[in-house]
Amino acid sequence: MISAEKIYTETEAFCEANADPLIVLKYSKYFKEGYEAWGVSSENLNKRVEDILAVPGMTTESIEKICIRLVQSPRYEMTSIAMLLLKKIQKQWDESTVVTLEQMFRVGINNWAHTDWICGEIIPDMIKSQLMTMDSLKSWRKAINRFQRRAAVVGLIKPMKKASDFEPYFEFIEIMMMDNERVVHQGLGWFLREAWKKQSEPTEGFLLKWKDSAARLIFQYATEKMEPGQKLKFRKNKLK
């Protein structure tokens, strides 16, 4: 049986051997809360992924266990490799893969970059294949991990753009509008900005409903593409 711990140790050694401080310097500015990384190139990350997949006897179950173990590392690249592995086995995704993704959030997804990659490359495809639905994402809205909460809304951006009726999406995010985390505010604002591009009238109605109570950062992002005059109606009313 393939040992997830052995793969973890070997992957850690690979990353240490292929570290590049210049890459760390280049990307650290994008992570205000810290960026613990070796600075492994994308080429080498993909090489490590292929090496893991080529291990004799490797199975989907083994990959899922490896992914959960890798994301427990504080190093950025270990989680990147886990996500790439999960994407590589897309044809084998099933209900257990959804559980694996949820567990990855619980034990290790802790930055916006990994979260948004998952929201762009994994969640929409799981929704398309009906492994995930808005109903199955409802519990994510109250997850302990703030990045899992962010994923609950950002992961719906691609599916939302293909929908004719946005009201179910607005109903879905309603419970999140009073979330207290900045990364969730940014995700909500991003979602609403994209919704406004497609269906401005219902989106503006939703924004008006929350303009005096929800975090202003949501509106900063949501109204980013509006003309200055349009933005005025979403200002918070000052108490007299």
C-alpha positions in Angstrom: 0.0 0.0 0.0 1.3 3.5 -0.9 2.2 5.6 2.1 1.0 9.2 2.0 3.6 10.0 4.6 6.4 8.7 2.4 5.1 10.7 -0.6 5.0 13.8 1.7 8.6 13.3 2.8 9.8 12.8 -0.7 7.9 15.8 -2.0 9.3 18.0 0.8 12.8 16.9 -0.2 12.1 17.5 -3.9 10.9 21.1 -3.1 13.9 21.8 -0.9 16.2 20.6 -3.7 14.5 22.8 -6.2 14.2 26.0 -4.1 14.7 29.4 -5.7 14.7 32.4 -3.3 14.1 34.8 -6.2 10.7 33.2 -6.8 9.8 33.6 -3.2 10.8 37.3 -3.4 8.7 37.8 -6.6 5.5 36.4 -5.1 5.7 37.2 -1.4 4.3 40.8 -2.0 1.0 39.3 -3.0 0.5 37.6 0.4 0.0 40.2 3.1 -0.5 37.5 5.8 2.7 35.7 5.0 4.1 33.5 2.2 6.0 30.5 3.5 7.5 28.9 0.4 10.6 27.4 -1.2 10.2 29.1 -4.5 9.7 26.0 -6.7 9.0 26.8 -10.4 5.7 25.7 -12.0 7.7 23.4 -14.3 9.1 21.6 -11.3 5.8 21.5 -9.5 4.3 19.8 -12.5 7.2 17.4 -12.7 6.7 16.3 -9.1 3.0 15.8 -9.8 3.8 13.5 -12.8 6.3 11.6 -10.7 3.7 11.0 -8.0 1.1 9.8 -10.5 3.7 7.4 -12.0 4.4 5.6 -8.7 3.6 1.9 -9.3 0.2 1.0 -7.8 -1.0 4.5 -7.4 -4.8 4.7 -7.1 -7.4 7.4 -6.8 -7.9 6.6 -3.2 -4.1 7.0 -2.6 -4.0 10.3 -4.4 -6.8 11.7 -2.2 -5.0 10.6 0.9 -1.8 12.2 -0.4 -3.7 15.4 -1.1 -5.0 15.7 2.4 -1.5 15.0 3.8 0.2 17.5 1.6 -2.0 20.4 2.4 -1.1 20.0 6.1 2.3 21.5 5.3 2.7 25.2 5.9 4.7 25.5 2.6 2.9 26.9 -0.3 4.1 24.4 -2.9 2.9 21.4 -1.0 -0.7 22.6 -1.3 -0.1 23.6 -4.9 1.0 20.0 -5.7 -2.1 18.6 -3.9 -4.4 20.7 -6.0 -2.7 19.8 -9.2 -3.0 16.1 -8.3 -6.7 16.5 -7.6 -7.2 18.1 -11.0 -5.2 15.4 -12.7 -7.6 12.7 -11.5 -10.7 14.6 -12.7 -11.9 11.6 -14.7 -12.0 9.6 -11.5 -13.8 12.1 -9.4 -16.7 10.8 -7.3 -18.4 11.7 -4.0 -15.3 10.8 -2.1 -13.3 13.4 -4.0 -15.8 16.1 -2.8 -15.2 14.9 0.8 -11.5 15.1 0.1 -11.7 18.6 -1.1 -13.8 19.6 2.0 -11.2 18.0 4.2 -8.4 19.8 2.4 -10.1 23.1 3.4 -10.5 21.9 7.0 -6.8 21.0 7.5 -4.8 23.2 5.2 -6.2 25.6 2.6 -5.3 29.0 4.1 -4.7 31.6 1.4 -6.6 33.4 -1.3 -4.5 32.1 -4.2 -5.1 28.4 -3.6 -8.8 29.1 -2.8 -9.4 31.0 -6.0 -7.6 28.4 -8.1 -9.9 25.7 -6.6 -12.9 28.0 -7.3 -11.8 28.3 -11.0 -10.5 24.9 -11.8 -12.2 22.4 -9.5 -15.6 23.5 -8.0 -17.2 24.6 -11.4 -16.3 21.2 -12.9 -17.7 19.4 -9.9 -20.9 21.3 -10.3 -21.0 20.6 -14.0 -20.7 16.9 -13.3 -23.3 17.2 -10.6 -21.0 16.1 -7.9 -21.6 19.4 -6.2 -24.7 21.7 -6.2 -25.6 24.9 -4.4 -27.3 22.8 -1.9 -24.2 20.8 -1.1 -22.3 24.1 -0.8 -24.7 25.5 1.8 -22.7 24.2 4.7 -19.5 25.9 3.4 -21.1 29.3 4.1 -20.7 28.7 7.8 -17.4 26.8 7.7 -14.8 27.5 10.4 -12.2 28.1 7.7 -12.8 31.6 6.2 -11.3 30.5 2.9 -13.8 27.7 2.6 -16.5 30.3 3.2 -14.9 32.4 0.4 -15.0 29.4 -1.8 -18.7 28.9 -1.3 -19.3 32.1 -3.2 -16.3 32.5 -5.5 -16.8 28.9 -6.7 -20.2 29.8 -8.0 -19.0 32.7 -10.3 -18.5 30.5 -13.4 -21.8 28.6 -13.0 -23.7 31.8 -12.2 -22.5 33.4 -15.5 -24.3 30.6 -17.4 -27.6 30.9 -15.5 -30.6 32.8 -16.8 -32.0 33.5 -13.3 -29.7 34.9 -10.7 -32.2 35.0 -7.8 -31.2 31.6 -6.5 -27.6 32.8 -6.3 -28.6 36.0 -4.4 -30.6 33.9 -2.0 -27.6 31.6 -1.5 -25.2 34.4 -0.6 -27.7 36.3 1.6 -26.6 34.5 4.7 -23.0 35.5 4.0 -23.5 39.3 3.7 -22.8 39.8 7.4 -19.7 37.7 7.5 -16.9 39.3 9.5 -13.9 38.3 7.4 -12.2 40.5 4.8 -11.4 37.6 2.4 -15.1 36.7 2.4 -16.1 40.3 1.7 -13.7 40.4 -1.2 -15.2 37.2 -2.6 -18.8 38.5 -2.3 -17.8 41.7 -4.0 -16.1 39.9 -6.8 -19.2 37.6 -7.2 -21.6 40.6 -7.3 -19.4 42.6 -9.7 -19.5 39.7 -12.2 -23.3 39.3 -11.6 -23.8 43.0 -12.3 -21.9 42.7 -15.6 -24.5 40.0 -16.7 -27.7 41.2 -15.1 -27.3 44.7 -13.7 -30.9 45.4 -12.6 -31.4 42.4 -10.2 -27.9 42.8 -8.9 -28.4 46.4 -8.1 -31.6 45.5 -6.3 -29.7 43.1 -4.1 -27.0 45.6 -3.4 -29.5 48.3 -2.4 -31.0 45.9 0.0 -27.7 45.5 1.9 -26.0 48.9 1.3 -26.6 50.1 4.9 -25.7 47.0 6.7 -23.1 44.9 4.9 -19.3 45.6 4.9 -18.3 48.5 2.6 -15.5 46.4 1.1 -18.2 44.3 -0.6 -19.5 47.4 -2.3 -16.1 48.6 -3.2 -15.5 45.4 -5.2 -19.1 45.1 -6.5 -19.3 48.6 -7.9 -15.7 48.7 -9.3 -16.9 48.7 -13.0 -19.7 51.2 -12.5 -19.5 54.8 -13.5 -18.9 57.3 -10.6 -22.5 58.5 -10.8 -23.8 54.9 -10.6 -21.8 54.2 -7.5 -23.4 57.0 -5.5 -26.7 55.2 -4.9 -24.8 52.4 -3.1 -23.3 54.7 -0.5 -24.3 53.9 3.0 -26.9 56.3 4.5 -25.4 58.3 7.4 -27.3 58.3 10.6 -28.8 61.7 11.4 
